Amino acid sequence: MSALPSLIAETKLDEKAVTGAYHLEPSSYPSFFKKCVQAIQSPGKQHNICSSAPTQQVFEDEKFLRSSSSLEGLSAEYKVKYGTNGAIVEYENIRDYIDQKRPNLTGRIFDKITSLAGTSFVFILTLIILIIWAIVGGIYHGPDNWQIVMQDGGSIQCYISDTLLMRQQQNQHSQLTTMIAQLRSRLRTIRRLIGPILQGKTVASAPIKDQDLRDDVGDARKLPTENWFDLVCNYVSLIIGSVYFFLIFWIGIFIWIGFGKKLNWSDEWQLYINTATAVELTFTSVFLQNVRHRHMKYISRCVSSIFHIDAALEEALRRQSGDRQTNPVIEIEAEKVSHGSRIIDYYADLVGSGVGAMISATVFIVWLAIGNVMHWNSNWWLIIGTYTGLIGFLDGFVLRNVYFRENNHVKIHLQTLIDEECSLFQSLDLPLPHDSEITLNKSFAYKLSSFIGHICSQAYSVFVAVIIIVCLVVAAGALKFNETAQLFCNTPTMIIEGALLIVLIEAHNFTNMKNRIKFRQIHLRHLALMQVMVGDGYSTSESV
């Protein structure tokens, strides 16, 4: 990038204006010891988001001459085109939101895996595996090892899913806050440019209906459906998140408890409920990943459309005003966290990073290595299920705590963007193209889900989960970690986690739907503003 400063200097563009990125250069390089301390402290550390929307540059002839040597090493992000002789270059404005990719290869690979985990392909593959497992159990009359394999597989899958969900949540939070910062950045520019253009003029105040706008992002209340499978998932989401499904789950638990005495509270008796909850956890965790993936897909589509609208509006206003001032940098402050939340964030960051993947890989290697020593018996099979089950139980509470706090953080700054937009419409005496209030029917299932979700998302709930795990490990240690002890560790944690996954889906779906509606309303407002300012939507005050 050594040639970039000369290009910037000659064209009077800066890197921040072109890409929207904002970087802080360190004043000095710390010592090796300081680097080590920073590396240890860095996981989970909150950072302010600083970003600006790419400035839409307007040139008189849209072309400028530069020597080809000054363009060496220029990143593709700048979208510069060479002429036939390598001397004439045409600058192309960036209209899309540019997602910031991680600088290291490992992080990018992990992000690809995280994205893949939420696809329909992985969901269908998981269902096929469950069906095959059920068929094999029916053929061999459900032996103990068959059930243990399901418990291990379910615990491992949930453990991995929690890791990927943690990564997915962190990525989405960073992406959403950056989107909001860039939308606010361009909104400030548009507001500044509109002022001089409308001197002595007034905006036509005729209401603009939704159907009169070229809204191409679709209904926000439902997740986008591309095929029959997505349609089925929408209905399944309603069923799983209902109170009736929650009641059926607990009826099954009480029936299982009722058979305890008849089966002499045996290992076989514990295996039954562990197997059932493992199947439920496997299905609901993969389902949650798929729903999140489709939700973010809608948000990305909506934001992409908003960026195109805003970029075109900014360029049109700059052509009228002749303004060349770059879009301002918007800083979104990081969430203020308590010491308890800081510990949780530290752990969550490790789990959702390459470090967590390395720890998991090490555990699996050690488990495989001791298989021959333990003669590959049932106890050996249960070890990995016990480890992943207990850690997955903790990860579930951590994930809910992080989700709750990050969602509130996004909610606050999204509302700031909405308030700034409504203020602009009010200053222009322009009616909103929709009702700004979002009214949704809150069912009993939602209220129950929201109440339990609020409790589970508190920091003390995470530490209670740690205490439960310690108590279970101590009790299992007293029994020398035999099969009964390991099943005892798995049973209560899997029941609790299975119940929580069911009850929290309703609140999760409701929150995601509200966010989709808010982004669609932002889309409608920007369409209306575009129609008014670029079309024939304003007139001189004398003619009104």
C-alpha positions in Angstrom: 0.0 0.0 0.0 3.0 2.3 -0.3 1.7 3.9 -3.4 -1.6 4.8 -1.8 -0.5 8.1 -0.1 0.6 9.6 -3.4 -2.7 8.7 -5.0 -4.6 10.1 -2.1 -2.6 13.3 -2.2 -3.1 13.9 -5.9 -6.8 13.1 -6.0 -7.6 14.8 -2.7 -9.2 11.6 -1.5 -8.3 9.9 1.8 -8.4 6.3 2.7 -11.1 6.9 5.3 -13.3 8.6 2.7 -12.9 5.8 0.1 -13.3 2.7 2.3 -15.2 4.0 5.3 -12.6 2.3 7.5 -11.0 4.1 10.4 -7.7 3.1 11.8 -5.6 4.3 14.8 -1.9 4.0 14.3 0.0 3.1 17.5 2.4 5.8 18.7 5.0 3.3 19.8 5.6 -0.4 19.8 5.3 -2.0 23.2 8.0 -4.3 24.6 7.8 -8.1 24.3 6.6 -8.3 27.9 3.9 -5.7 27.3 2.8 -7.5 24.2 2.4 -10.8 26.2 0.3 -9.0 28.9 -1.9 -7.4 26.2 -2.4 -10.8 24.5 -3.5 -12.3 27.8 -5.8 -9.5 28.6 -7.2 -9.0 25.1 -9.9 -11.8 25.0 -13.3 -10.3 25.6 -12.1 -6.7 25.8 -14.7 -4.3 24.6 -13.7 -1.8 21.9 -15.4 1.3 20.5 -16.6 0.9 16.9 -15.3 3.8 14.7 -16.5 3.8 11.1 -17.8 6.1 8.3 -19.8 5.4 5.1 -17.7 5.5 1.9 -17.9 9.0 0.5 -19.5 9.3 -2.9 -17.0 11.4 -4.9 -18.2 13.5 -7.8 -15.7 14.6 -10.5 -16.5 17.0 -13.3 -15.4 14.6 -16.0 -15.6 11.4 -13.9 -12.0 10.6 -15.0 -8.6 11.7 -13.9 -5.1 11.0 -15.2 -2.5 9.2 -13.1 0.7 7.3 -13.9 0.2 3.6 -13.6 3.2 3.4 -11.2 1.3 5.3 -8.5 -1.4 2.5 -8.5 0.9 -0.4 -7.6 -0.4 -2.4 -4.6 -3.7 -0.6 -4.6 -6.4 -2.7 -2.9 -9.3 -4.0 -4.9 -11.6 -2.4 -2.3 -11.0 0.9 -4.0 -12.5 -0.4 -7.3 -10.1 1.5 -9.6 -10.2 0.6 -13.3 -7.1 0.9 -15.6 -7.5 2.4 -19.1 -6.2 0.6 -22.1 -2.8 2.3 -21.8 -2.5 1.9 -18.1 -2.6 5.7 -17.6 -6.3 6.6 -17.6 -8.2 5.5 -14.5 -11.9 5.7 -13.7 -12.8 6.0 -10.0 -15.9 4.0 -9.1 -17.9 4.9 -6.0 -18.5 2.2 -3.4 -22.2 1.7 -2.9 -22.2 -1.6 -0.9 -21.6 -2.2 2.7 -18.0 -3.7 3.0 -17.8 -6.3 5.7 -14.5 -6.1 7.5 -12.7 -9.4 7.1 -10.4 -10.8 9.8 -6.7 -10.2 9.1 -5.6 -13.8 9.9 -6.3 -16.9 7.8 -7.4 -19.0 10.8 -10.1 -16.4 11.8 -11.5 -16.3 8.2 -11.6 -20.1 8.0 -13.4 -20.2 11.4 -15.9 -17.6 10.1 -16.5 -19.7 7.0 -17.3 -22.8 9.2 -19.6 -20.7 11.4 -21.5 -19.5 8.3 -21.7 -23.0 6.9 -23.1 -24.4 10.2 -26.2 -22.3 9.8 -27.1 -23.4 6.3 -29.9 -25.7 5.3 -27.3 -28.3 4.2 -26.0 -28.8 7.7 -29.5 -28.9 9.1 -30.7 -31.6 6.7 -27.4 -33.6 7.2 -28.1 -33.6 11.0 -31.6 -34.8 10.4 -30.4 -37.6 8.2 -27.9 -38.7 10.8 -30.6 -38.8 13.5 -32.9 -40.9 11.2 -30.0 -43.3 10.4 -29.3 -43.6 14.1 -32.9 -44.3 14.9 -33.1 -47.0 12.2 -29.9 -48.7 13.5 -31.4 -48.7 17.0 -34.6 -50.3 15.8 -32.6 -53.1 14.0 -30.4 -53.9 17.0 -33.1 -53.3 19.7 -31.5 -50.2 21.2 -28.4 -51.5 23.1 -26.6 -49.4 25.7 -23.7 -48.6 23.4 -26.2 -47.3 20.8 -27.7 -44.9 23.4 -24.3 -43.9 24.6 -23.2 -43.1 21.0 -26.2 -40.8 20.7 -25.4 -39.1 24.0 -21.8 -38.6 23.1 -22.7 -37.4 19.6 -25.4 -35.1 20.9 -23.2 -33.6 23.6 -20.3 -33.1 21.2 -22.6 -31.6 18.6 -24.1 -29.2 21.2 -20.7 -28.3 22.5 -19.5 -27.5 18.9 -22.8 -25.7 18.2 -22.4 -23.5 21.3 -18.9 -22.6 20.1 -20.1 -21.7 16.6 -23.2 -19.8 18.0 -20.8 -17.8 20.2 -18.7 -16.9 17.2 -21.9 -16.2 15.2 -23.2 -13.9 17.9 -19.9 -12.0 18.1 -19.7 -11.6 14.3 -23.3 -10.4 14.1 -22.9 -7.9 16.9 -19.8 -6.4 15.3 -21.4 -6.3 11.9 -24.6 -4.7 13.1 -22.8 -2.0 15.1 -20.6 -1.2 12.1 -23.6 -1.0 9.8 -25.4 1.4 12.2 -22.3 3.6 12.4 -22.0 3.8 8.7 -25.8 4.5 8.2 -25.6 7.3 10.8 -22.4 8.6 9.1 -24.2 9.0 5.7 -27.4 10.3 7.3 -25.5 13.2 8.8 -24.0 14.0 5.4 -27.4 13.9 3.7 -28.9 16.1 6.4 -26.0 18.6 5.9 -26.4 18.6 2.1 -30.2 19.0 2.1 -30.1 22.2 4.0 -28.5 24.5 1.3 -30.4 22.7 -1.5 -33.8 23.4 0.1 -33.2 27.1 0.9 -36.5 28.9 0.1 -38.2 25.6 -0.7 -40.4 23.2 1.2 -40.8 19.4 0.8 -44.2 18.2 -0.4 -46.0 16.8 2.6 -48.3 14.4 0.8 -48.2 11.0 2.7 -46.2 8.3 0.9 -47.7 4.9 1.1 -45.7 1.7 1.4 -47.1 0.3 -1.8 -45.9 3.4 -3.7 -42.3 2.6 -2.8 -40.1 0.1 -4.6 -39.7 -2.1 -1.5 -37.9 -5.3 -2.6 -36.7 -6.7 0.7 -40.0 -8.5 1.5 -42.1 -9.0 4.7 -40.0 -8.6 7.8 -42.3 -10.5 10.1 -41.5 -13.8 8.6 -38.1 -15.2 7.8 -37.3 -15.3 4.1 -38.3 -18.5 2.4 -36.4 -19.7 -0.6 -37.7 -23.2 -0.8 -40.1 -25.6 0.9 -37.5 -26.5 3.6 -37.4 -22.8 4.8 -41.2 -22.8 4.9 -41.3 -25.9 7.0 -38.7 -24.4 9.4 -40.9 -21.4 10.0 -43.7 -23.6 11.1 -41.4 -25.8 13.2 -40.1 -22.7 14.9 -43.6 -21.8 16.0 -44.2 -25.3 17.3 -41.0 -25.6 19.2 -41.3 -22.2 20.8 -44.9 -22.8 22.0 -46.0 -23.4 25.6 -47.5 -26.8 24.5 -44.2 -28.1 23.3 -42.6 -27.0 26.6 -45.4 -28.8 28.6 -44.9 -31.9 26.5 -41.2 -31.9 27.3 -41.9 -31.7 31.1 -44.6 -34.3 30.9 -42.0 -36.6 29.3 -39.6 -35.9 32.2 -42.2 -36.7 34.9 -43.2 -39.9 33.1 -39.5 -40.9 33.1 -39.1 -40.1 36.8 -42.2 -42.2 37.4 -40.5 -45.3 35.9 -37.4 -44.8 38.1 -38.5 -47.0 40.9 -39.7 -49.8 38.5 -36.3 -49.8 36.8 -34.5 -49.6 40.2 -33.0 -46.2 39.3 -30.5 -48.0 37.2 -28.0 -46.8 34.6 -30.4 -48.0 32.0 -33.0 -45.8 33.4 -30.7 -42.8 33.2 -29.6 -43.7 29.7 -33.2 -43.4 28.5 -33.6 -39.7 29.4 -30.0 -38.8 28.4 -30.7 -40.3 24.9 -34.0 -38.5 24.5 -32.6 -35.1 25.6 -29.5 -35.6 23.4 -31.8 -36.0 20.4 -33.8 -32.9 21.4 -30.6 -30.8 22.0 -29.1 -31.8 18.7 -32.2 -30.9 16.8 -32.9 -27.6 18.5 -29.3 -26.3 18.6 -28.9 -26.9 14.8 -32.3 -25.4 14.2 -31.3 -22.3 16.2 -28.2 -21.9 14.0 -30.3 -22.1 10.9 -32.9 -19.6 12.1 -30.1 -17.1 13.1 -28.4 -17.6 9.7 -31.6 -16.8 7.8 -32.4 -13.8 10.1 -29.0 -12.3 9.4 -29.4 -13.0 5.7 -32.6 -10.8 5.7 -30.9 -8.0 7.7 -27.9 -8.1 5.3 -30.2 -7.9 2.2 -32.1 -5.0 3.8 -29.0 -3.1 4.7 -27.4 -3.7 1.3 -30.5 -2.1 -0.3 -30.4 0.8 2.1 -26.7 1.4 1.3 -27.4 1.5 -2.4 -30.3 4.0 -1.9 -28.2 6.3 0.4 -25.2 6.2 -1.9 -27.3 7.3 -4.9 -29.0 10.0 -2.8 -25.7 11.3 -1.5 -24.2 11.4 -5.0 -27.2 13.2 -6.4 -27.1 15.8 -3.5 -23.4 16.3 -4.0 -23.9 17.0 -7.7 -26.5 19.7 -6.8 -24.5 21.3 -4.0 -21.0 20.8 -5.2 -20.0 19.6 -1.7 -16.9 17.5 -1.4 -16.6 17.1 2.4 -16.1 13.5 3.4 -18.6 11.6 5.5 -18.0 11.9 9.2 -16.6 9.2 11.4 -19.2 7.8 13.8 -18.0 6.3 17.1 -20.2 3.8 18.9 -19.0 3.3 22.4 -18.4 -0.1 23.8 -20.8 -1.5 26.4 -19.8 -0.7 30.0 -19.5 -4.1 31.7 -19.1 -5.2 35.3 -16.3 -7.3 36.6 -18.5 -10.4 36.4 -19.5 -9.7 32.8 -15.9 -9.0 32.0 -15.0 -12.6 33.1 -17.9 -14.0 31.1 -16.8 -12.0 28.0 -13.2 -13.3 28.5 -14.4 -16.9 28.5 -16.9 -16.3 25.6 -14.1 -14.8 23.5 -11.9 -17.8 24.1 -14.7 -20.3 23.3 -15.5 -18.5 20.1 -11.9 -18.2 18.9 -9.2 -20.4 17.6 -7.9 -20.9 21.1 -11.2 -22.6 22.1 -11.0 -24.8 19.0 -7.4 -25.8 19.9 -8.4 -26.7 23.4 -11.3 -28.8 22.1 -9.0 -30.6 19.6 -6.5 -31.3 22.4 -9.3 -32.8 24.6 -10.5 -35.1 21.8 -7.0 -36.2 21.0 -6.3 -37.1 24.6 -9.7 -39.0 24.8 -8.8 -41.0 21.7 -5.4 -41.7 23.1 -6.7 -43.3 26.3 -9.2 -45.5 24.5 -7.0 -48.5 24.2 -6.0 -48.2 27.9 -9.7 -48.2 28.9 -10.4 -51.1 26.4 -12.9 -48.9 24.6 -15.5 -49.7 27.2 -18.7 -47.8 28.0 -17.0 -45.7 30.6 -14.5 -44.5 28.0 -17.4 -43.6 25.7 -19.1 -41.6 28.4 -16.0 -39.5 29.3 -16.2 -37.3 26.3 -19.9 -37.0 26.6 -19.5 -35.9 30.2 -16.9 -33.3 29.4 -18.7 -31.8 26.4 -22.1 -32.0 28.3 -20.8 -30.1 31.3 -18.9 -27.5 29.3 -21.8 -27.2 26.9 -24.1 -26.6 29.8 -21.9 -23.7 30.9 -21.6 -22.4 27.4 -25.3 -22.3 27.0 -25.7 -19.9 30.0 -22.7 -17.8 28.8 -24.2 -17.6 25.3 -27.5 -16.3 26.6 -25.8 -13.7 28.8 -23.7 -12.4 25.9 -26.7 -12.5 23.5 -28.8 -10.5 26.0 -26.2 -7.8 26.6 -25.1 -7.5 23.0 -28.7 -7.3 21.7 -29.4 -4.5 24.2 -26.3 -2.7 23.0 -27.4 -2.9 19.4 -31.0 -1.9 20.4 -29.8 1.3 22.0 -27.7 2.4 19.0 -30.3 1.3 16.5 -32.8 3.5 18.3 -30.4 6.4 18.0 -30.3 5.9 14.3 -34.1 5.8 14.1 -34.4 8.9 16.2 -32.0 10.8 13.9 -34.0 9.7 10.9 -37.4 10.7 12.4 -35.8 14.1 13.4 -34.8 14.6 9.7 -38.3 13.8 8.5 -39.8 16.1 11.1 -37.5 19.0 10.1 -38.5 18.5 6.4 -42.2 18.3 7.5 -42.3 15.0 5.7 -44.7 12.3 7.1 -43.3 8.9 7.8 -44.2 6.2 5.2 -45.3 3.9 8.1 -46.3 3.8 11.7 -43.1 4.1 13.7 -44.5 2.2 16.6 -44.1 -1.6 16.4 -47.0 -3.3 18.0 -46.8 -7.0 18.3 -49.1 -9.4 20.2 -47.1 -10.8 23.2 -48.5 -14.3 23.9 -48.1 -16.1 27.2 -45.4 -18.2 25.6 -43.4 -15.0 24.8 -43.9 -13.6 28.3 -42.8 -16.9 29.9 -39.8 -17.2 27.5 -38.8 -13.6 28.1 -39.0 -14.0 31.9 -36.9 -17.1 31.9 -34.6 -15.6 29.3 -34.0 -12.6 31.5 -33.1 -14.7 34.5 -30.8 -17.0 32.5 -29.0 -14.1 30.9 -27.9 -12.5 34.2 -24.3 -12.9 35.3 -25.3 -14.7 38.5 -26.9 -17.4 36.4 -23.6 -18.2 34.7 -21.9 -18.4 38.1 -24.7 -20.6 39.5 -24.1 -22.9 36.5 -20.4 -23.1 37.4 -21.3 -24.0 41.0 -23.7 -26.8 39.7 -20.9 -28.2 37.5 -18.4 -28.2 40.4 -20.9 -30.0 42.7 -21.6 -32.6 40.0 -17.9 -33.2 39.4 -17.2 -33.6 43.1 -20.0 -36.0 43.4 -18.8 -38.0 40.4 -15.3 -38.0 41.9 -16.6 -39.6 45.1 -18.0 -42.4 42.9 -14.6 -42.6 41.0 -16.1 -41.4 37.8 -17.8 -44.7 37.0 -20.7 -45.1 34.6 -23.3 -44.2 37.2 -21.3 -41.1 38.2 -20.9 -39.9 34.6 -24.6 -40.4 33.8 -25.4 -38.5 37.0 -23.4 -35.6 35.7 -25.1 -35.7 32.3 -28.7 -36.2 33.3 -29.6 -32.9 35.2 -27.5 -30.7 32.9 -29.0 -32.1 29.7 -32.6 -31.8 31.1 -32.0 -28.2 32.1 -30.3 -27.2 28.9 -33.0 -29.0 26.8 -35.8 -27.1 28.6 -34.0 -23.8 28.3 -33.5 -24.2 24.6 -37.2 -24.8 24.0 -38.4 -22.0 26.2 -35.9 -19.4 24.9 -36.7 -19.9 21.2 -39.9 -17.9 21.4 -38.2 -14.8 22.9 -35.3 -15.3 20.4 -37.7 -15.3 17.5 -39.7 -12.3 18.8 -36.5 -10.2 19.3 -35.2 -11.1 15.8 -38.6 -10.2 14.2 -38.6 -6.8 15.9 -35.1 -6.1 14.6 -36.1 -7.1 11.1 -39.2 -4.8 11.2 -37.0 -1.9 12.4 -34.5 -2.4 9.5 -37.4 -2.7 7.0 -38.9 0.6 8.4 -35.4 2.2 7.9 -35.5 0.9 4.4 -38.9 2.5 3.7 -37.9 5.8 5.2 -34.8 6.0 3.0 -36.8 5.0 -0.1 -39.3 7.8 0.7 -36.5 10.4 1.2 -34.9 9.3 -2.1 -38.2 9.6 -3.9 -38.8 13.1 -2.5 -35.4 14.6 -3.0 -34.3 13.1 -6.3 -37.7 13.1 -7.9 -40.2 16.0 -8.2 -41.1 15.8 -4.6 -40.3 19.4 -3.5 -41.4 22.8 -4.7 -40.7 26.4 -4.0 -42.4 27.9 -1.0 -44.2 30.4 -3.2 -46.0 27.7 -5.2 -47.3 25.9 -2.1 
